[in-house]
Amino acid sequence: MLRGLPAGAAGNQETYRCKGASSSVMSLQAWRTRGNGLAVVLDSDGLDTAQMQTFAAWTNLAETTFILPPDNSDADYRVRIFTPLREMPFAGHPTLGSCAAWLHAGGEPRNPDLIRQECRIGLVDIDMTGNVPAFLAPQTKITEMPGDHYDRLIEALELDRENIKNAIVLDNGPVWYVLELADADAVLNVDSALVRWPSFGPIGLIGKSGGSGEHDYEVRMLAPSSGMTEDPVTGSLNAAIARWFSASGRLGEAITVAQGTLIGREGRIHIWRESADSERILIGGETQIIIEGSLSL
């Protein structure tokens, strides 16, 4: 039985309280309800996987996370991350949102400048010293997209091959099939309704923005396992792209990415190197806690 949950929750940012502990919602943007909603449940001991998955489906948000005591003695807390349909090994905006919720609930890190989160891919460092909280981009496996998958993808998306600059597969826990298109306009012109999970794995699109606007690239993530046609903000995809750009010598000291434009969101992901010659790449964004409540399962 569910008690004390806010009405009209689906699709918005949310924060929940479980068994007397607080929880929160984050969104990688500076404006409330214009980013990617996340439900965070604290004090999740005692909930089994089926209960977690059922609640994640009920919230109908891109992700729902559950905070637990760490198994790794070097971690400050452990998190399990669920879409409405499955558990994820790692995800970016739930990493920052879960951290915000844990701190808001009174979590005390060993080091207030560097919080360590445990998830299925291991430990993820979250840097708290910048203008926005930022997680360290995990190491990423980079391979060329197989020809048959490439052909199937561009046929499904009805893309002009001349508009495709690169086709790559990136694996940082989740596996991303990424197409770099000619520019941001080409990214925004793609019809996301043409592909759906699970017929297609998560698809990343990226294109360089023109002029001197507030962001350098436009990113979209299609066919997410949340059941949406596209994800409003995807920190883990942007982290994988940042690692790819770094490996190919294309990542400057700092870039800003826009995401969610076509679905009425204003996601802004900030990517920067820890220092000019560092291979440590940080992925950051704003977090907003807008609802707190209690939950009984």
PyMOL commands that set and color helices and strands:
alter all, ss='L'
color gray80, all
select helices_A, chain A and resi 49-59+92-104+147-156+161-163+184-188+192-194+235-247+261-263
alter helices_A, ss='H'
color red, helices_A
select strands_A, chain A and resi 38-41+63-68+77-82+87-88+114-119+122-127+134-136+141-144+164-171+175-181+203-208+217-222+230-231+254-259+267-273+281-284
alter strands_A, ss='S'
color yellow, strands_A
deselect
rebuild
show_as cartoon
